[in-house]
Amino acid sequence: MPEPCFSIEFDAMDSRCAVRVAAPDDVHARAWAARAIDEVRRIEAKYSRYRDDSVVAAVARGAGGAPVAIDDETRALLGYPDALWRDSGGRFDATSGVLRRAWDFRRGVVPGAAALEALRPLIGWERVELQDAAGGATVRLPRPGMELDFGGFGKEYAADRAAEALRAAGARHGFVDLGGDIRAIGPQPDGRPWSIGIAHPREPGRPIASIDVAEGAICTSGDYERYFERDGVRYCHVLDPRSGMPVRHWRSVTLVAPVAVAAGGYTTIAMLLEAAAPAHLEATGLAWLAIGPDGSVLSSCGMA
């Protein structure tokens, strides 16, 4: 008889999250899930831009000054935005979080050109100075006011780490869901894959498609989570670092990859590439699905 499945929900990283796991009983399920949740909490605290004691805050405070020492985990993690910046032709830029100083999605105000222009000198991943030495790695942001933003890979990294913590605790069938960024560690106990619903970008609560996954990650980027509309124009939170303006092409892009940091990074790049995204997605060799500006569905041959 296959083991029963349990769902343990929690809030983290400004998202509703869950661990879905097969276990002998509720006690085992909660103990295993606690290991995964603890890992999410650890990463959130370490890299949150909202905490004064986070790595992100320390690096921002040091901007314009001396290099800031970072540990091995942070040095390895910063390899992701570097690779994504190169792969996207500079569109994925982990220094572009400063643009939120001009954009307020709660109030729904479109910033003026002058406000965006004033932030442009603070954006540029190519300016970030990463150094490896015998005494340990350092990072330096050369201009005061610059900062690092782990959006686009931080939550995905947490999903990957949490899934591995779940596996290390003893689980063999389950997945971690961090606000739609999903990392599976094994199929359902009877061998069937998990069926993951993909949110409809214009009809909340209704899936537009479903994807089967037994091992690996599924991530989605879209224009429907944080946005506002003004004079018939939708302004979403995915901002092009070159112009400071939101992207306006894809309603959503979903991708399946071995790990969440890859899936999330490629979906964000696709949003930023706009009409040029399909060619880039095809070049990855991974399965993807995109909802176009008119609601049409495009996908790779590997995704139903």
C-alpha positions as CSV (number, residue, x, y, z in Angstrom):
1,M,0.0,0.0,0.0
2,P,1.5,3.4,-1.0
3,E,2.2,5.8,1.8
4,P,-0.3,8.6,2.2
5,C,0.6,12.2,1.2
6,F,0.5,15.2,3.5
7,S,0.5,18.9,2.8
8,I,2.1,21.3,5.3
9,E,1.5,25.0,4.4
10,F,3.4,28.0,5.6
11,D,4.2,31.6,4.6
12,A,7.6,32.7,3.5
13,M,9.3,35.1,1.1
14,D,6.1,37.1,0.7
15,S,4.4,34.0,-0.7
16,R,2.0,31.2,0.3
17,C,4.1,28.1,0.4
18,A,3.7,24.3,1.0
19,V,5.5,21.1,1.3
20,R,3.8,18.1,-0.2
21,V,5.3,14.8,1.0
22,A,4.5,11.1,1.3
23,A,5.2,9.7,4.7
24,P,4.3,6.8,7.0
25,D,2.2,9.2,9.2
26,D,1.6,12.8,10.1
27,V,4.4,12.8,12.6
28,H,7.0,11.9,10.0
29,A,5.6,14.2,7.5
30,R,5.7,17.2,9.8
31,A,9.2,16.4,11.0
32,W,10.5,16.1,7.4
33,A,8.7,19.2,6.3
34,A,10.1,21.1,9.2
35,R,13.6,20.5,7.9
36,A,12.6,22.0,4.5
37,I,10.8,24.9,6.1
38,D,13.8,25.7,8.4
39,E,16.0,25.9,5.3
40,V,13.6,28.3,3.6
41,R,13.6,30.5,6.7
42,R,17.4,30.5,6.9
43,I,17.8,31.6,3.3
44,E,15.1,34.2,3.6
45,A,16.8,35.7,6.7
46,K,20.2,35.6,5.2
47,Y,19.4,37.3,1.9
48,S,16.3,39.4,2.6
49,R,16.5,43.0,1.5
50,Y,14.1,43.9,4.3
51,R,16.5,42.8,7.2
52,D,19.3,45.0,8.4
53,D,21.3,41.9,9.4
54,S,21.2,40.2,6.0
55,V,24.0,39.7,3.5
56,V,22.2,42.0,1.0
57,A,22.0,44.8,3.6
58,A,25.7,44.5,4.5
59,V,26.7,44.6,0.8
60,A,24.5,47.7,0.2
61,R,25.9,49.5,3.3
62,G,29.4,48.9,1.9
63,A,28.6,50.3,-1.6
64,G,31.2,52.8,-2.7
65,G,33.6,51.7,0.0
66,A,35.8,48.7,0.8
67,P,35.0,45.2,-0.3
68,V,32.6,43.2,1.9
69,A,33.6,39.7,3.0
70,I,31.1,37.0,1.9
71,D,31.0,33.3,2.8
72,D,31.3,30.3,0.5
73,E,27.5,29.9,0.1
74,T,27.0,33.5,-1.0
75,R,30.0,33.4,-3.3
76,A,28.6,30.3,-5.0
77,L,25.1,31.8,-5.2
78,L,26.4,34.9,-6.9
79,G,27.5,32.7,-9.8
80,Y,23.8,32.4,-10.9
81,P,23.1,36.1,-11.6
82,D,26.5,36.4,-13.3
83,A,25.6,33.5,-15.6
84,L,22.1,34.9,-16.2
85,W,23.4,38.3,-17.0
86,R,25.7,36.9,-19.6
87,D,23.1,34.6,-21.1
88,S,20.5,37.4,-21.4
89,G,22.8,40.0,-22.9
90,G,22.6,42.1,-19.8
91,R,18.8,42.1,-19.5
92,F,18.9,40.0,-16.3
93,D,20.7,42.3,-13.9
94,A,20.9,41.7,-10.2
95,T,21.7,45.3,-9.5
96,S,18.4,46.6,-11.0
97,G,16.4,46.3,-7.8
98,V,17.1,50.0,-7.2
99,L,14.3,50.6,-9.7
100,R,11.8,49.8,-7.0
101,R,12.7,53.2,-5.5
102,A,10.9,54.8,-8.4
103,W,8.1,52.2,-8.9
104,D,5.4,51.8,-6.2
105,F,3.1,49.0,-7.3
106,R,0.9,49.5,-4.2
107,R,0.0,53.1,-5.1
108,G,0.0,52.5,-8.8
109,V,2.0,55.5,-9.9
110,V,4.1,55.6,-13.1
111,P,7.4,57.3,-12.4
112,G,8.7,60.1,-14.6
113,A,11.6,59.7,-17.0
114,A,13.8,61.9,-14.7
115,A,13.2,59.5,-11.7
116,L,14.3,56.5,-13.8
117,E,17.2,58.3,-15.3
118,A,18.6,59.2,-11.9
119,L,18.8,55.5,-11.0
120,R,20.6,54.4,-14.2
121,P,24.1,55.0,-12.8
122,L,23.4,52.5,-10.0
123,I,22.5,49.7,-12.4
124,G,25.2,47.5,-14.0
125,W,26.2,44.0,-13.0
126,E,29.4,44.4,-15.0
127,R,30.5,46.9,-12.3
128,V,30.1,44.4,-9.5
129,E,33.6,43.4,-8.2
130,L,33.8,39.7,-7.1
131,Q,37.1,38.6,-5.8
132,D,38.4,35.2,-4.7
133,A,41.4,35.1,-2.4
134,A,43.1,32.8,0.1
135,G,41.5,34.6,2.9
136,G,38.0,34.3,1.5
137,A,35.8,35.9,-1.1
138,T,34.6,39.5,-1.2
139,V,32.1,41.6,-3.2
140,R,32.2,45.3,-3.8
141,L,29.7,47.7,-5.3
142,P,31.7,50.6,-6.6
143,R,29.0,53.4,-6.4
144,P,27.2,54.5,-3.2
145,G,23.5,53.6,-3.5
146,M,24.0,50.4,-5.5
147,E,22.6,47.2,-4.1
148,L,22.1,43.6,-5.0
149,D,18.6,42.1,-5.4
150,F,18.2,38.4,-5.2
151,G,14.8,38.5,-6.8
152,G,14.7,36.1,-9.8
153,F,17.0,33.5,-8.2
154,G,16.8,33.8,-4.4
155,K,13.4,32.1,-3.9
156,E,14.3,29.5,-6.5
157,Y,17.5,28.8,-4.7
158,A,15.5,28.3,-1.5
159,A,13.2,25.9,-3.3
160,D,16.2,23.8,-4.4
161,R,17.8,23.8,-1.0
162,A,14.5,23.0,0.8
163,A,13.8,20.1,-1.5
164,E,17.3,18.7,-0.8
165,A,16.7,19.2,3.0
166,L,13.4,17.2,2.6
167,R,15.3,14.4,0.8
168,A,18.1,14.4,3.4
169,A,15.4,14.1,6.2
170,G,14.2,10.8,4.7
171,A,11.5,11.8,2.2
172,R,11.5,10.1,-1.2
173,H,8.3,11.3,-2.7
174,G,7.2,15.0,-2.6
175,F,7.8,18.5,-3.6
176,V,8.4,22.0,-2.2
177,D,6.2,24.9,-3.5
178,L,7.4,28.4,-2.8
179,G,4.7,30.6,-4.2
180,G,4.6,28.7,-7.5
181,D,8.3,27.9,-7.7
182,I,8.3,24.1,-7.4
183,R,11.0,21.6,-6.9
184,A,10.1,17.9,-6.8
185,I,12.3,15.1,-5.3
186,G,10.4,12.1,-6.5
187,P,7.1,11.0,-8.0
188,Q,3.9,10.1,-6.1
189,P,4.2,6.9,-4.0
190,D,2.5,4.8,-6.7
191,G,5.0,6.0,-9.3
192,R,2.7,8.6,-11.1
193,P,4.1,12.1,-11.6
194,W,2.7,15.0,-9.7
195,S,0.3,17.1,-11.8
196,I,1.1,20.8,-11.3
197,G,-1.4,23.3,-12.4
198,I,-0.2,26.5,-14.2
199,A,-2.1,29.6,-13.2
200,H,-4.3,31.4,-15.8
201,P,-2.7,34.9,-16.0
202,R,-6.1,36.6,-16.5
203,E,-8.5,34.3,-14.6
204,P,-7.4,33.9,-10.9
205,G,-8.1,30.5,-9.4
206,R,-8.3,28.7,-12.8
207,P,-5.4,26.8,-14.3
208,I,-4.6,27.3,-17.9
209,A,-2.6,24.1,-18.2
210,S,-1.1,21.3,-16.1
211,I,2.4,19.8,-16.2
212,D,3.5,16.4,-15.0
213,V,6.7,16.3,-13.0
214,A,8.3,13.5,-11.0
215,E,11.8,15.0,-10.4
216,G,13.0,18.5,-11.1
217,A,11.6,22.0,-11.1
218,I,8.8,24.1,-12.6
219,C,8.8,27.9,-12.4
220,T,6.6,30.6,-13.8
221,S,7.2,34.3,-14.4
222,G,4.3,36.5,-15.4
223,D,2.7,39.9,-15.5
224,Y,-0.2,39.0,-13.1
225,E,1.2,38.8,-9.6
226,R,2.4,42.3,-8.9
227,Y,1.0,44.9,-11.3
228,F,-1.3,47.8,-11.7
229,E,-3.2,49.2,-14.6
230,R,-3.3,52.9,-15.6
231,D,-5.2,54.3,-18.6
232,G,-5.6,50.8,-20.0
233,V,-2.0,49.8,-19.7
234,R,-0.7,47.0,-17.4
235,Y,2.5,47.7,-15.6
236,C,4.0,44.6,-14.1
237,H,6.9,44.1,-11.7
238,V,9.4,42.6,-14.2
239,L,11.4,45.7,-15.1
240,D,13.9,46.0,-18.0
241,P,17.1,47.4,-16.5
242,R,17.9,49.3,-19.8
243,S,14.8,51.4,-19.7
244,G,13.5,51.0,-16.2
245,M,10.1,50.2,-17.6
246,P,8.0,47.0,-17.2
247,V,8.0,44.4,-19.9
248,R,4.8,44.2,-21.8
249,H,4.8,41.1,-24.1
250,W,4.3,37.8,-22.3
251,R,1.4,37.2,-19.9
252,S,3.4,34.3,-18.4
253,V,6.2,31.9,-19.1
254,T,6.6,28.5,-17.5
255,L,9.7,26.3,-17.8
256,V,10.7,22.8,-16.5
257,A,14.3,22.3,-15.6
258,P,16.4,20.0,-13.4
259,V,16.7,22.7,-10.7
260,A,14.6,25.7,-9.8
261,V,17.4,28.3,-10.1
262,A,17.6,27.4,-13.8
263,A,13.9,27.3,-14.4
264,G,13.3,30.6,-12.7
265,G,16.2,32.3,-14.3
266,Y,15.2,31.3,-17.8
267,T,11.5,32.3,-17.3
268,T,12.6,35.8,-16.1
269,I,15.0,36.1,-19.1
270,A,12.1,35.1,-21.4
271,M,9.9,37.8,-20.0
272,L,12.7,40.4,-20.5
273,L,13.5,39.2,-24.1
274,E,9.8,39.7,-25.0
275,A,9.2,38.8,-28.6
276,A,12.6,37.2,-29.0
277,A,12.0,34.8,-26.1
278,P,10.9,31.6,-28.1
279,A,14.2,31.3,-29.9
280,H,16.1,31.6,-26.6
281,L,13.8,29.1,-24.9
282,E,14.2,26.6,-27.7
283,A,18.0,26.9,-27.4
284,T,17.8,25.7,-23.8
285,G,16.5,22.3,-24.9
286,L,14.0,22.4,-21.9
287,A,10.2,22.2,-21.9
288,W,8.4,25.5,-21.8
289,L,5.0,27.1,-22.2
290,A,4.3,30.8,-22.8
291,I,1.1,32.8,-22.9
292,G,1.3,35.5,-25.5
293,P,-0.1,39.1,-25.4
294,D,-3.3,38.0,-27.0
295,G,-3.8,35.0,-24.7
296,S,-2.4,32.5,-27.3
297,V,-0.4,29.6,-26.0
298,L,3.0,28.7,-27.3
299,S,5.0,25.7,-26.1
300,S,7.9,23.5,-26.8
301,C,7.3,20.0,-28.2
302,G,8.2,18.6,-24.8
303,M,5.3,20.2,-23.0
304,A,1.6,19.4,-23.4
